[in-house]
Amino acid sequence: MHAFDYDIVVSGGGIAGLITTAAFGQNGFSVLCVDPTPPVTSAKDTGADMRTTAILQPGQRMLEAAGLWASLAPHAAALDTMRIIDAGGKDATPRIIKDFRSSDVSDLPFGWNLPNWLLRREMVARLKDIPTVTFQPGVSTTNYLGRTTSARVKLSTGETVKTRLVIAADGRDSPMRNAAGIDVTTRRYGQKALAFAVTHTVPHENVSTEIHRTGGPFTLVPLPDHDGMPASAVVWMDDAAACLRRFDLSKHAFEAEMSERSCQIFGPLTLASRRSIWPIISQHAREFTATRLALIAEAAHVVPPIGAQGLNMSLTDTASLLSLAQNDPAGIGTQPMLDTYEKARAKDIRLRVSGIDLLNRVSQLKTPVMRDARALGLNALYAATPVRKMLMQMGLGLRDES
């Protein structure tokens, strides 16, 4: 009998867990993926994740390696330009507009935007075509025991499976991280984010727009046209009380308020989806590995939705683990492999978590003096061409930050 039930058990069937499962399965490893909640794969179903994800260039390569990009590409909206607007004056009017163009650092777009529910739909369909993958939605991991030669994972079905490596992709409250006794460092901002889709009269021209005023950014990310109208996904970050109030507004009142907050840059906004609301925190694990266990995605790091870093950091986690497994298949889950993974990811994760934390705290500034300082900083950053290009390359993962 084979010594292991699976090469890898992936705890968590969110977007990061599904991509990780497909990537390892595509490369011939036997994988079990479990998640307590079956994925919602239609925008009309209750519980559909109405957020979108911008897949940056390295993430797109990861999706190609997982055999996923071909089915996703027809639904993706290219992000050619990142536009930052400061509207921190007395009125909701743009006073500084700066465009960061992908053509300055690459021949490709910065990235491609896709609805989260659609990502899940295509990924679940892909897993059915990979013979080495077993996907069990409605099943959770309940305990984990790591030993030098293997790990044993207890499932909610009562079954215990033996594996070479456990990959925890089970969220910010990760059961596997908790079972391993790994602590986290968490920062709370008193913010929430509203996520929804809109249509508008002015075409977005593949420009992702981040508008800073107070409380947090208002971000519009290109989507393919909806019912013949230009469309964008919106993430609106603000103080929790303000977000909760807006969440309960009538459609008409909400449209009036969001159109004003958008500075009317795309004309009046029309709500094209239901609204969802999410808490904003920053968090990272104290360690990213334990015996026969690797943390990825929100089990390892959580950041506010700024700069499209969240899932793209997660895909870098997966790419690092996959590369190590491909280079030494016999060493999957061993301490040398996990030590190498920890070393490869720890500095980058902590740097990005700290950087996004700083950007978010700057975006919350309310006093006129501090808002003016934010505008001056944007001007100075944009004027220093080498610095601007370096930061764009770092954000894309095209430059080594070490």
C-alpha positions in Angstrom: 0.0 0.0 0.0 1.2 3.5 -0.8 2.6 5.3 2.3 0.4 8.4 1.7 -3.3 9.0 0.8 -2.3 12.2 -1.0 0.8 14.2 -1.8 -0.9 17.3 -0.7 -4.0 18.3 1.3 -5.3 21.8 0.6 -7.4 23.1 3.5 -9.6 25.8 2.0 -11.5 26.0 -1.3 -11.5 29.7 -1.8 -9.9 31.3 -4.9 -6.4 30.8 -3.6 -7.1 27.2 -2.5 -8.7 26.3 -5.8 -5.8 27.7 -7.8 -3.3 25.9 -5.7 -5.1 22.7 -6.1 -5.3 23.1 -9.9 -1.6 24.1 -10.1 -0.3 21.0 -8.2 -2.8 18.7 -9.8 -1.9 20.0 -13.3 1.7 19.1 -12.5 1.0 15.5 -11.6 0.7 15.7 -7.8 -2.2 14.0 -6.0 -4.2 16.6 -4.2 -7.2 16.6 -1.9 -8.9 20.0 -1.5 -11.7 20.5 1.1 -13.8 23.5 2.1 -16.8 23.6 4.5 -18.7 25.9 2.2 -19.5 24.8 -1.4 -18.4 27.5 -3.8 -21.0 29.9 -5.1 -20.5 30.0 -8.9 -23.3 32.3 -10.1 -23.7 36.0 -9.6 -27.5 35.5 -9.0 -27.1 33.0 -6.2 -27.4 33.9 -2.5 -23.9 34.3 -1.1 -22.2 35.1 -4.4 -18.9 37.0 -3.9 -19.5 40.3 -5.7 -15.9 41.5 -5.3 -13.5 41.3 -8.2 -9.9 40.4 -8.3 -7.2 42.1 -10.4 -4.8 39.4 -11.6 -1.4 41.0 -12.0 1.2 39.7 -14.5 2.9 37.1 -12.3 -0.5 35.8 -11.2 -1.6 35.4 -14.8 1.5 33.2 -15.4 0.5 31.2 -12.3 -3.0 30.7 -13.8 -1.5 29.6 -17.1 0.6 27.0 -15.2 -2.5 25.8 -13.5 -4.3 25.3 -16.9 -6.9 28.0 -15.9 -6.1 31.1 -18.0 -7.6 29.9 -21.3 -11.1 29.7 -19.8 -10.7 32.9 -17.8 -9.2 35.2 -20.5 -12.5 35.8 -22.5 -14.1 37.2 -19.3 -11.2 39.4 -18.2 -11.0 43.2 -18.5 -7.4 44.5 -19.1 -6.0 47.1 -16.7 -3.7 49.3 -18.8 -3.5 52.3 -16.5 -3.7 52.9 -12.8 -5.1 56.4 -12.1 -4.8 57.9 -8.7 -7.0 60.9 -7.9 -6.8 63.1 -4.8 -10.1 64.8 -4.0 -9.2 65.8 -0.5 -10.3 69.4 -0.8 -13.5 71.0 0.5 -15.6 69.6 -2.3 -15.7 66.1 -3.9 -13.7 67.4 -6.9 -10.5 66.0 -8.3 -7.6 68.3 -7.5 -4.7 66.0 -8.5 -4.9 63.3 -11.2 -1.9 61.0 -11.9 -1.8 58.2 -14.4 0.6 55.2 -14.0 0.7 53.5 -17.4 1.7 49.9 -17.8 3.5 50.7 -21.0 6.1 52.5 -18.9 7.4 49.2 -17.5 6.0 46.4 -19.6 4.5 45.4 -23.0 1.5 43.9 -21.2 -1.3 45.4 -19.1 -0.8 45.8 -15.4 -3.3 43.0 -15.0 -6.7 41.6 -15.8 -9.9 42.1 -13.7 -12.3 39.2 -13.1 -15.4 38.7 -10.8 -14.7 36.4 -7.9 -17.8 34.3 -8.5 -16.7 33.7 -12.1 -13.2 32.7 -11.0 -14.7 30.1 -8.7 -17.0 28.8 -11.5 -14.1 28.3 -13.9 -11.8 26.8 -11.3 -14.3 24.3 -10.1 -15.0 23.2 -13.7 -11.2 22.9 -14.2 -10.7 20.6 -11.2 -13.2 18.1 -12.6 -10.8 17.6 -15.6 -7.6 16.9 -13.5 -7.5 13.2 -12.6 -5.1 13.6 -9.7 -7.4 16.0 -7.9 -10.2 15.2 -5.4 -12.3 18.2 -4.5 -14.8 17.8 -1.5 -16.9 20.9 -0.9 -18.9 20.7 2.3 -16.0 19.0 4.1 -13.7 20.8 6.5 -10.4 20.1 8.2 -10.8 19.8 12.0 -7.3 18.9 13.2 -3.8 18.3 12.0 -0.8 16.4 13.4 2.6 16.9 11.8 5.4 14.4 12.1 8.8 14.2 10.5 7.7 11.7 7.9 4.0 12.7 7.3 1.0 14.7 8.4 -2.3 13.4 9.5 -5.4 15.6 8.9 -8.7 14.9 10.5 -11.8 15.8 8.4 -15.3 16.8 9.5 -16.4 13.4 8.0 -14.5 11.6 10.7 -11.9 10.4 8.3 -8.2 10.9 8.9 -6.0 11.3 5.8 -2.2 10.9 5.6 -0.3 13.4 3.4 3.2 14.6 2.7 2.2 18.3 2.9 -0.7 20.3 4.2 -1.3 23.7 2.6 -3.4 25.9 4.7 -5.5 28.2 2.4 -8.3 28.3 4.9 -8.6 32.0 5.6 -7.8 34.6 8.2 -9.1 32.4 11.0 -7.3 29.3 9.6 -8.1 26.1 11.5 -4.8 24.5 10.3 -2.8 27.5 11.5 -4.6 27.4 14.8 -4.0 23.7 15.1 -0.3 24.3 14.6 -0.2 26.9 17.3 1.0 29.7 15.0 0.1 33.2 16.3 -0.8 36.2 14.2 -0.2 39.9 14.4 -3.4 41.9 13.6 -4.2 45.6 13.0 -7.8 46.8 12.9 -8.7 50.1 11.2 -12.3 50.6 12.2 -13.1 50.4 8.5 -15.3 48.3 6.3 -15.5 48.0 2.5 -18.6 48.0 0.3 -18.2 45.9 -2.9 -20.5 46.1 -5.9 -20.7 46.6 -9.6 -21.9 49.6 -11.5 -22.6 50.8 -15.0 -21.8 54.3 -16.2 -22.1 56.5 -19.3 -18.4 57.4 -19.7 -16.2 54.5 -20.9 -13.4 53.4 -18.5 -10.9 52.9 -21.3 -9.2 50.1 -19.3 -8.2 52.6 -16.5 -8.4 51.5 -12.9 -9.2 54.6 -10.8 -8.5 55.1 -7.1 -10.1 58.2 -5.6 -8.8 59.4 -2.3 -10.8 61.7 -0.1 -11.4 60.7 3.6 -11.9 57.4 5.3 -10.4 55.2 2.6 -10.2 55.0 -1.2 -13.1 54.7 -3.6 -11.8 52.4 -6.4 -13.3 51.6 -9.8 -11.8 48.7 -11.7 -12.8 47.9 -15.3 -15.2 45.2 -16.1 -16.5 44.0 -19.5 -19.6 45.9 -20.7 -22.8 45.0 -18.9 -26.1 45.2 -20.9 -24.4 47.4 -23.5 -23.1 49.9 -21.0 -19.5 50.5 -19.7 -19.1 48.7 -16.3 -16.8 48.8 -13.3 -16.3 46.9 -10.1 -16.2 49.2 -7.0 -14.6 48.8 -3.7 -15.6 51.7 -1.3 -13.6 51.8 1.9 -14.7 54.0 4.8 -15.3 54.1 8.5 -17.4 51.1 9.5 -20.4 53.2 10.6 -20.6 55.1 7.3 -20.4 51.8 5.4 -23.1 50.2 7.4 -25.4 53.2 6.9 -24.8 53.1 3.1 -25.3 49.4 3.0 -28.9 50.0 4.1 -29.7 52.9 1.8 -32.3 52.6 -0.9 -31.0 52.0 -4.4 -31.7 55.6 -5.4 -30.1 57.1 -2.4 -27.1 54.9 -2.6 -26.6 55.7 -6.3 -26.7 59.4 -5.5 -24.1 59.1 -2.8 -21.7 56.9 -4.7 -21.9 59.1 -7.8 -20.9 62.1 -5.7 -18.1 60.1 -4.0 -16.8 59.1 -7.5 -16.5 62.8 -8.4 -18.7 62.0 -11.4 -15.6 61.0 -13.4 -17.6 58.4 -15.3 -20.9 60.3 -15.1 -23.7 59.1 -12.9 -23.2 55.5 -11.5 -26.0 52.9 -11.7 -25.9 50.0 -9.3 -25.6 46.7 -11.3 -25.3 44.1 -8.6 -26.2 43.6 -5.0 -24.0 45.2 -2.3 -21.7 43.2 -0.1 -19.8 44.5 3.0 -16.4 43.3 4.4 -14.3 44.2 7.4 -10.9 45.6 6.8 -7.9 44.4 8.7 -4.2 43.9 8.2 -2.7 40.6 9.5 0.3 38.3 9.1 1.3 35.0 10.7 4.3 35.0 13.0 5.6 32.0 11.0 4.5 30.7 7.7 5.4 27.0 8.3 5.2 24.2 10.8 6.0 20.6 10.6 4.6 19.4 7.2 2.5 22.5 7.0 2.7 25.7 4.8 0.5 28.7 5.2 -0.6 30.6 2.1 -3.1 33.4 1.2 -5.2 34.8 4.1 -4.0 32.1 6.4 -0.6 33.7 6.1 -1.4 37.4 5.3 -4.4 39.7 5.0 -4.1 43.2 3.6 -6.6 46.0 2.8 -7.8 46.0 -0.8 -5.2 48.5 -2.1 -2.9 48.0 -5.1 -4.4 44.6 -6.0 -1.8 42.9 -3.7 -4.0 40.4 -1.8 -4.6 37.5 -4.1 -1.4 38.2 -6.0 0.6 37.8 -2.9 -1.2 34.5 -2.5 -0.4 33.4 -6.0 3.3 34.1 -5.3 3.0 31.8 -2.2 1.7 29.1 -4.5 4.3 29.7 -7.2 7.1 29.4 -4.6 5.7 26.1 -3.2 5.1 24.7 -6.7 8.6 25.5 -7.8 10.1 23.8 -4.8 8.0 20.7 -5.3 8.9 20.5 -9.0 12.6 20.9 -8.3 12.6 18.1 -5.7 9.4 16.0 -5.8 10.8 13.6 -3.2 11.3 16.5 -0.8 7.7 17.7 -0.6 6.8 18.6 2.9 10.2 18.0 4.3 11.8 20.6 6.7 14.4 21.7 4.1 11.6 22.5 1.7 9.6 24.4 4.3 12.6 26.3 5.6 13.3 27.4 2.0 9.7 28.5 1.6 9.7 30.5 4.8 12.9 32.2 3.8 11.6 33.0 0.3 8.3 34.5 1.4 8.7 36.0 4.9 10.5 39.2 4.0 8.3 40.0 1.0 5.1 39.3 2.9 6.1 41.5 5.8 7.3 44.3 3.5 4.0 44.3 1.5 1.8 44.1 4.6 3.7 47.0 6.2 3.6 49.1 3.0 -0.2 48.5 2.4 -0.9 49.3 6.1 0.9 52.6 5.7 -1.0 53.4 2.5 -4.3 52.6 4.1 -3.6 54.8 7.2 -2.7 57.6 4.8 -5.9 57.1 2.9 -7.9 57.6 6.2 -6.5 61.0 6.9 -9.3 63.6 7.7 -7.7 66.9 8.7 -7.1 69.4 5.8 -3.4 69.7 6.6 -2.8 66.0 6.4 -4.9 65.6 3.3 -2.8 68.4 1.7 0.4 66.5 2.7 -1.0 63.4 1.0 -1.6 65.3 -2.2 2.0 66.8 -2.0 3.3 63.2 -1.5 1.5 62.0 -4.6 2.9 64.8 -6.7 6.4 64.2 -5.4 6.2 60.4 -6.1 4.9 61.0 -9.7 7.5 63.6 -10.5 10.4 61.3 -9.6 10.3 59.1 -12.7 12.9 56.4 -11.6 11.1 56.0 -8.2 7.7 55.8 -9.9 8.8 53.1 -12.3 10.5 51.2 -9.5 7.4 51.1 -7.4 5.3 50.0 -10.4 7.7 47.2 -11.0 7.6 46.2 -7.4 3.8 46.2 -7.4 3.8 44.0 -10.4 6.3 41.6 -8.9 8.7 42.4 -11.8 11.4 43.7 -9.5 13.2 41.9 -6.6 12.6 44.0 -3.4 15.5 42.4 -1.6 
